[in-house]
Amino acid sequence: MSWKLSVSTLGMPGRPVVESVRTALDHGCDGVELRVHPDEEVTLGMGDGAARDAARHVTDAGLEISCLAGYVRVCGGTEEDDDAVIEELGALIRLAEVMGAPSVRVFPGGTHAGRQAAHRRIEAVLEDLTSTGVQLLVETHDSHPTAEDVLELLAPFGEDPRVGVLWDILHPFINGEEPSTTASLLGGRVHYVQVKDASMAQDWKPAVTGEGDLPLEEIGRLLTGGSGWISLEWERAWYPDIPEISVPLAATAQWFEKTLR
């Protein structure tokens, strides 16, 4: 298995899944990362029938669902919030099972003080992960932006394959962790990477791939020989003034073909 290219629907806010699939196909993608959010077609509250219909738009086109990008924050809140967070995690995992997604993305959220809460909450859904075959991926983000942070968060789970790391290449880099360090620390756990570019002069606002300040050539070299998913996360849902997805996706596909095919 080698790297496969995906695109997150975060870059196509509000579009039906079928339209996102067409965009992915037009740019040679192998899959689609589906954002699970109230503003999108795919939500935690959708019924199984609707979920299967959405998934069929992807699979009938010959693509795969690379991941369901959820918004659970495993370190957030207090002990009193455990039940609600565990319920949301369970619902996300169940949705992934219904849709045939191999993994779900969650955020750390909260602070480093919330690690014990995260341990309880993840522990509570391990059996769900086993029974469904879904993997839980914690993104390098917010309170735990580096590989070092996320690996400390996940230390109690050791090498458990049910729990992994999603390397969002922006956050470790802008928090002082060099890509070579991130890649070395994550080692064999790197199987899902959200790629993007951003402009340092504009407070790390999204930039078209290759036009910003992230060391994409170096990251490509570091990923050579690995396998899994490379997914463009174009944050147009948060930055509506940036270009339409076709512009950065074309540039990302070119970078991908050059460095990882």
Contacts in CASP RR format, 6 or more apart in sequence:
PFRMAT RR
TARGET T0000
AUTHOR 0000-0000-0000
METHOD contacts of the structure
MODEL  1
MSWKLSVSTLGMPGRPVVESVRTALDHGCDGVELRVHPDEEVTLGMGDGA
ARDAARHVTDAGLEISCLAGYVRVCGGTEEDDDAVIEELGALIRLAEVMG
APSVRVFPGGTHAGRQAAHRRIEAVLEDLTSTGVQLLVETHDSHPTAEDV
LELLAPFGEDPRVGVLWDILHPFINGEEPSTTASLLGGRVHYVQVKDASM
AQDWKPAVTGEGDLPLEEIGRLLTGGSGWISLEWERAWYPDIPEISVPLA
ATAQWFEKTLR
1 227 0 8 1.000
1 228 0 8 1.000
2 225 0 8 1.000
2 226 0 8 1.000
2 227 0 8 1.000
2 228 0 8 1.000
2 260 0 8 1.000
2 261 0 8 1.000
3 223 0 8 1.000
3 226 0 8 1.000
3 227 0 8 1.000
3 228 0 8 1.000
3 229 0 8 1.000
3 230 0 8 1.000
3 256 0 8 1.000
3 260 0 8 1.000
3 261 0 8 1.000
4 30 0 8 1.000
4 31 0 8 1.000
4 64 0 8 1.000
4 66 0 8 1.000
4 228 0 8 1.000
4 229 0 8 1.000
4 230 0 8 1.000
5 28 0 8 1.000
5 29 0 8 1.000
5 30 0 8 1.000
5 31 0 8 1.000
5 229 0 8 1.000
5 230 0 8 1.000
5 231 0 8 1.000
5 232 0 8 1.000
5 252 0 8 1.000
5 253 0 8 1.000
5 256 0 8 1.000
6 24 0 8 1.000
6 29 0 8 1.000
6 30 0 8 1.000
6 31 0 8 1.000
6 32 0 8 1.000
6 33 0 8 1.000
6 64 0 8 1.000
6 66 0 8 1.000
6 67 0 8 1.000
6 229 0 8 1.000
6 230 0 8 1.000
6 231 0 8 1.000
6 232 0 8 1.000
7 20 0 8 1.000
7 23 0 8 1.000
7 24 0 8 1.000
7 27 0 8 1.000
7 29 0 8 1.000
7 31 0 8 1.000
7 32 0 8 1.000
7 33 0 8 1.000
7 231 0 8 1.000
7 232 0 8 1.000
7 234 0 8 1.000
7 245 0 8 1.000
7 249 0 8 1.000
7 252 0 8 1.000
8 32 0 8 1.000
8 33 0 8 1.000
8 35 0 8 1.000
8 69 0 8 1.000
8 194 0 8 1.000
8 231 0 8 1.000
8 232 0 8 1.000
8 233 0 8 1.000
8 234 0 8 1.000
9 15 0 8 1.000
9 17 0 8 1.000
9 20 0 8 1.000
9 32 0 8 1.000
9 33 0 8 1.000
9 34 0 8 1.000
9 35 0 8 1.000
9 40 0 8 1.000
9 42 0 8 1.000
9 69 0 8 1.000
10 33 0 8 1.000
10 35 0 8 1.000
10 69 0 8 1.000
10 233 0 8 1.000
10 234 0 8 1.000
10 235 0 8 1.000
10 236 0 8 1.000
10 237 0 8 1.000
11 233 0 8 1.000
11 234 0 8 1.000
11 235 0 8 1.000
11 236 0 8 1.000
11 237 0 8 1.000
11 245 0 8 1.000
12 19 0 8 1.000
12 20 0 8 1.000
12 23 0 8 1.000
12 236 0 8 1.000
12 245 0 8 1.000
13 39 0 8 1.000
13 40 0 8 1.000
13 236 0 8 1.000
13 237 0 8 1.000
13 240 0 8 1.000
14 39 0 8 1.000
14 40 0 8 1.000
14 41 0 8 1.000
16 41 0 8 1.000
17 32 0 8 1.000
17 34 0 8 1.000
17 41 0 8 1.000
17 42 0 8 1.000
17 54 0 8 1.000
17 57 0 8 1.000
17 58 0 8 1.000
18 57 0 8 1.000
20 32 0 8 1.000
20 34 0 8 1.000
21 32 0 8 1.000
21 57 0 8 1.000
21 58 0 8 1.000
21 61 0 8 1.000
21 63 0 8 1.000
22 61 0 8 1.000
23 245 0 8 1.000
23 246 0 8 1.000
23 249 0 8 1.000
24 31 0 8 1.000
24 32 0 8 1.000
24 61 0 8 1.000
24 63 0 8 1.000
25 61 0 8 1.000
25 63 0 8 1.000
26 246 0 8 1.000
27 246 0 8 1.000
27 249 0 8 1.000
27 250 0 8 1.000
27 253 0 8 1.000
28 253 0 8 1.000
29 63 0 8 1.000
29 249 0 8 1.000
29 253 0 8 1.000
30 63 0 8 1.000
30 64 0 8 1.000
30 66 0 8 1.000
31 58 0 8 1.000
31 63 0 8 1.000
31 64 0 8 1.000
31 65 0 8 1.000
31 66 0 8 1.000
31 229 0 8 1.000
32 58 0 8 1.000
32 63 0 8 1.000
32 64 0 8 1.000
32 65 0 8 1.000
32 66 0 8 1.000
33 65 0 8 1.000
33 66 0 8 1.000
33 67 0 8 1.000
33 68 0 8 1.000
33 69 0 8 1.000
33 105 0 8 1.000
33 229 0 8 1.000
33 231 0 8 1.000
33 233 0 8 1.000
34 40 0 8 1.000
34 42 0 8 1.000
34 54 0 8 1.000
34 58 0 8 1.000
34 65 0 8 1.000
34 67 0 8 1.000
34 68 0 8 1.000
34 69 0 8 1.000
34 99 0 8 1.000
34 101 0 8 1.000
35 42 0 8 1.000
35 69 0 8 1.000
35 70 0 8 1.000
35 237 0 8 1.000
36 42 0 8 1.000
36 43 0 8 1.000
36 44 0 8 1.000
36 68 0 8 1.000
36 69 0 8 1.000
36 70 0 8 1.000
36 71 0 8 1.000
36 92 0 8 1.000
36 95 0 8 1.000
37 43 0 8 1.000
37 70 0 8 1.000
37 71 0 8 1.000
39 237 0 8 1.000
41 54 0 8 1.000
42 51 0 8 1.000
42 54 0 8 1.000
42 68 0 8 1.000
42 95 0 8 1.000
42 99 0 8 1.000
44 88 0 8 1.000
44 91 0 8 1.000
44 92 0 8 1.000
44 95 0 8 1.000
45 91 0 8 1.000
46 54 0 8 1.000
46 95 0 8 1.000
48 98 0 8 1.000
49 98 0 8 1.000
51 95 0 8 1.000
51 98 0 8 1.000
51 99 0 8 1.000
52 98 0 8 1.000
52 99 0 8 1.000
54 99 0 8 1.000
55 65 0 8 1.000
55 98 0 8 1.000
55 99 0 8 1.000
55 100 0 8 1.000
55 101 0 8 1.000
58 64 0 8 1.000
58 65 0 8 1.000
59 65 0 8 1.000
65 99 0 8 1.000
65 100 0 8 1.000
65 101 0 8 1.000
65 102 0 8 1.000
66 101 0 8 1.000
66 102 0 8 1.000
66 103 0 8 1.000
66 192 0 8 1.000
66 229 0 8 1.000
66 231 0 8 1.000
67 101 0 8 1.000
67 102 0 8 1.000
67 103 0 8 1.000
67 104 0 8 1.000
67 105 0 8 1.000
67 137 0 8 1.000
67 166 0 8 1.000
67 192 0 8 1.000
67 229 0 8 1.000
67 231 0 8 1.000
68 92 0 8 1.000
68 95 0 8 1.000
68 96 0 8 1.000
68 99 0 8 1.000
68 101 0 8 1.000
68 103 0 8 1.000
68 104 0 8 1.000
68 105 0 8 1.000
69 104 0 8 1.000
69 105 0 8 1.000
70 92 0 8 1.000
70 104 0 8 1.000
70 105 0 8 1.000
70 106 0 8 1.000
70 107 0 8 1.000
71 106 0 8 1.000
71 107 0 8 1.000
72 85 0 8 1.000
72 88 0 8 1.000
72 89 0 8 1.000
72 92 0 8 1.000
72 106 0 8 1.000
72 107 0 8 1.000
73 85 0 8 1.000
73 106 0 8 1.000
73 107 0 8 1.000
73 108 0 8 1.000
73 109 0 8 1.000
73 110 0 8 1.000
73 142 0 8 1.000
74 85 0 8 1.000
74 89 0 8 1.000
74 106 0 8 1.000
74 107 0 8 1.000
74 108 0 8 1.000
74 109 0 8 1.000
74 117 0 8 1.000
74 118 0 8 1.000
74 121 0 8 1.000
74 122 0 8 1.000
74 138 0 8 1.000
75 108 0 8 1.000
75 109 0 8 1.000
75 110 0 8 1.000
75 111 0 8 1.000
75 112 0 8 1.000
75 113 0 8 1.000
75 114 0 8 1.000
75 115 0 8 1.000
75 117 0 8 1.000
75 118 0 8 1.000
75 143 0 8 1.000
75 144 0 8 1.000
75 153 0 8 1.000
76 85 0 8 1.000
76 109 0 8 1.000
76 110 0 8 1.000
76 111 0 8 1.000
76 114 0 8 1.000
76 117 0 8 1.000
76 118 0 8 1.000
77 85 0 8 1.000
77 110 0 8 1.000
77 114 0 8 1.000
77 117 0 8 1.000
78 117 0 8 1.000
79 117 0 8 1.000
81 117 0 8 1.000
82 117 0 8 1.000
82 120 0 8 1.000
82 121 0 8 1.000
82 124 0 8 1.000
85 117 0 8 1.000
85 121 0 8 1.000
86 121 0 8 1.000
86 124 0 8 1.000
86 125 0 8 1.000
89 106 0 8 1.000
89 121 0 8 1.000
89 122 0 8 1.000
89 124 0 8 1.000
89 125 0 8 1.000
89 128 0 8 1.000
89 136 0 8 1.000
90 125 0 8 1.000
90 128 0 8 1.000
92 104 0 8 1.000
92 106 0 8 1.000
93 104 0 8 1.000
93 125 0 8 1.000
93 128 0 8 1.000
93 129 0 8 1.000
93 132 0 8 1.000
93 134 0 8 1.000
93 136 0 8 1.000
94 128 0 8 1.000
94 132 0 8 1.000
95 101 0 8 1.000
96 102 0 8 1.000
96 103 0 8 1.000
96 104 0 8 1.000
96 132 0 8 1.000
96 134 0 8 1.000
97 132 0 8 1.000
97 133 0 8 1.000
97 134 0 8 1.000
101 134 0 8 1.000
102 133 0 8 1.000
102 134 0 8 1.000
102 135 0 8 1.000
103 134 0 8 1.000
103 135 0 8 1.000
103 136 0 8 1.000
103 137 0 8 1.000
103 192 0 8 1.000
104 134 0 8 1.000
104 135 0 8 1.000
104 136 0 8 1.000
104 137 0 8 1.000
105 137 0 8 1.000
105 139 0 8 1.000
105 166 0 8 1.000
105 192 0 8 1.000
106 136 0 8 1.000
106 137 0 8 1.000
106 138 0 8 1.000
106 139 0 8 1.000
107 138 0 8 1.000
107 139 0 8 1.000
107 141 0 8 1.000
107 142 0 8 1.000
108 118 0 8 1.000
108 138 0 8 1.000
108 139 0 8 1.000
108 141 0 8 1.000
108 142 0 8 1.000
108 143 0 8 1.000
108 144 0 8 1.000
108 149 0 8 1.000
108 150 0 8 1.000
108 153 0 8 1.000
109 141 0 8 1.000
109 142 0 8 1.000
109 143 0 8 1.000
109 144 0 8 1.000
110 142 0 8 1.000
110 143 0 8 1.000
111 143 0 8 1.000
112 143 0 8 1.000
112 144 0 8 1.000
112 149 0 8 1.000
115 152 0 8 1.000
115 153 0 8 1.000
118 153 0 8 1.000
119 156 0 8 1.000
122 136 0 8 1.000
122 154 0 8 1.000
122 157 0 8 1.000
122 163 0 8 1.000
123 156 0 8 1.000
125 136 0 8 1.000
126 160 0 8 1.000
126 162 0 8 1.000
126 163 0 8 1.000
128 134 0 8 1.000
129 135 0 8 1.000
129 136 0 8 1.000
129 162 0 8 1.000
129 163 0 8 1.000
130 162 0 8 1.000
133 162 0 8 1.000
135 161 0 8 1.000
135 162 0 8 1.000
135 163 0 8 1.000
135 164 0 8 1.000
136 162 0 8 1.000
136 163 0 8 1.000
136 164 0 8 1.000
137 164 0 8 1.000
137 165 0 8 1.000
137 166 0 8 1.000
137 192 0 8 1.000
138 144 0 8 1.000
138 150 0 8 1.000
138 153 0 8 1.000
138 154 0 8 1.000
138 163 0 8 1.000
138 164 0 8 1.000
138 165 0 8 1.000
138 166 0 8 1.000
139 150 0 8 1.000
139 165 0 8 1.000
139 166 0 8 1.000
139 168 0 8 1.000
139 171 0 8 1.000
139 194 0 8 1.000
140 146 0 8 1.000
140 147 0 8 1.000
140 149 0 8 1.000
140 150 0 8 1.000
140 165 0 8 1.000
140 166 0 8 1.000
140 167 0 8 1.000
140 168 0 8 1.000
140 171 0 8 1.000
140 172 0 8 1.000
140 182 0 8 1.000
141 168 0 8 1.000
141 171 0 8 1.000
142 171 0 8 1.000
143 149 0 8 1.000
144 150 0 8 1.000
144 152 0 8 1.000
144 153 0 8 1.000
145 171 0 8 1.000
145 172 0 8 1.000
145 174 0 8 1.000
145 175 0 8 1.000
145 177 0 8 1.000
146 171 0 8 1.000
146 172 0 8 1.000
146 175 0 8 1.000
146 176 0 8 1.000
146 177 0 8 1.000
146 182 0 8 1.000
147 165 0 8 1.000
147 167 0 8 1.000
147 172 0 8 1.000
147 177 0 8 1.000
147 181 0 8 1.000
147 182 0 8 1.000
147 185 0 8 1.000
147 186 0 8 1.000
148 177 0 8 1.000
148 181 0 8 1.000
148 185 0 8 1.000
150 165 0 8 1.000
151 165 0 8 1.000
151 185 0 8 1.000
151 186 0 8 1.000
154 163 0 8 1.000
154 164 0 8 1.000
154 165 0 8 1.000
157 163 0 8 1.000
164 189 0 8 1.000
165 186 0 8 1.000
165 189 0 8 1.000
165 190 0 8 1.000
165 192 0 8 1.000
166 192 0 8 1.000
166 193 0 8 1.000
166 194 0 8 1.000
167 182 0 8 1.000
167 186 0 8 1.000
167 190 0 8 1.000
167 192 0 8 1.000
167 193 0 8 1.000
167 194 0 8 1.000
168 193 0 8 1.000
168 194 0 8 1.000
168 196 0 8 1.000
168 233 0 8 1.000
169 179 0 8 1.000
169 182 0 8 1.000
169 193 0 8 1.000
169 194 0 8 1.000
169 195 0 8 1.000
169 196 0 8 1.000
169 214 0 8 1.000
169 219 0 8 1.000
170 196 0 8 1.000
170 198 0 8 1.000
170 204 0 8 1.000
170 214 0 8 1.000
172 179 0 8 1.000
172 181 0 8 1.000
172 182 0 8 1.000
173 179 0 8 1.000
173 182 0 8 1.000
173 214 0 8 1.000
173 215 0 8 1.000
174 198 0 8 1.000
174 204 0 8 1.000
179 215 0 8 1.000
179 218 0 8 1.000
179 219 0 8 1.000
179 222 0 8 1.000
180 218 0 8 1.000
180 222 0 8 1.000
183 190 0 8 1.000
183 219 0 8 1.000
183 222 0 8 1.000
183 223 0 8 1.000
190 223 0 8 1.000
190 226 0 8 1.000
191 227 0 8 1.000
191 228 0 8 1.000
191 229 0 8 1.000
192 228 0 8 1.000
192 229 0 8 1.000
192 231 0 8 1.000
193 223 0 8 1.000
193 229 0 8 1.000
193 230 0 8 1.000
193 231 0 8 1.000
194 231 0 8 1.000
194 232 0 8 1.000
194 233 0 8 1.000
195 209 0 8 1.000
195 216 0 8 1.000
195 219 0 8 1.000
195 230 0 8 1.000
195 231 0 8 1.000
195 232 0 8 1.000
195 233 0 8 1.000
195 252 0 8 1.000
195 255 0 8 1.000
196 206 0 8 1.000
196 209 0 8 1.000
196 214 0 8 1.000
196 232 0 8 1.000
196 233 0 8 1.000
196 234 0 8 1.000
196 235 0 8 1.000
196 248 0 8 1.000
197 206 0 8 1.000
197 207 0 8 1.000
197 208 0 8 1.000
197 209 0 8 1.000
197 210 0 8 1.000
197 211 0 8 1.000
197 212 0 8 1.000
197 213 0 8 1.000
197 214 0 8 1.000
197 216 0 8 1.000
197 248 0 8 1.000
198 204 0 8 1.000
198 205 0 8 1.000
198 206 0 8 1.000
198 207 0 8 1.000
198 212 0 8 1.000
198 213 0 8 1.000
198 214 0 8 1.000
199 205 0 8 1.000
199 206 0 8 1.000
199 207 0 8 1.000
199 211 0 8 1.000
199 212 0 8 1.000
199 213 0 8 1.000
200 212 0 8 1.000
200 213 0 8 1.000
201 213 0 8 1.000
205 239 0 8 1.000
205 242 0 8 1.000
206 234 0 8 1.000
206 235 0 8 1.000
206 236 0 8 1.000
206 239 0 8 1.000
206 242 0 8 1.000
206 248 0 8 1.000
207 213 0 8 1.000
208 243 0 8 1.000
208 247 0 8 1.000
208 248 0 8 1.000
208 251 0 8 1.000
209 216 0 8 1.000
209 232 0 8 1.000
209 248 0 8 1.000
209 251 0 8 1.000
209 252 0 8 1.000
209 254 0 8 1.000
209 255 0 8 1.000
210 216 0 8 1.000
210 251 0 8 1.000
210 255 0 8 1.000
211 251 0 8 1.000
216 255 0 8 1.000
217 259 0 8 1.000
220 255 0 8 1.000
220 259 0 8 1.000
220 260 0 8 1.000
221 259 0 8 1.000
223 230 0 8 1.000
223 259 0 8 1.000
223 260 0 8 1.000
224 259 0 8 1.000
224 260 0 8 1.000
230 256 0 8 1.000
230 260 0 8 1.000
232 248 0 8 1.000
232 249 0 8 1.000
232 252 0 8 1.000
234 242 0 8 1.000
234 245 0 8 1.000
234 248 0 8 1.000
234 249 0 8 1.000
235 242 0 8 1.000
236 242 0 8 1.000
236 244 0 8 1.000
236 245 0 8 1.000
END
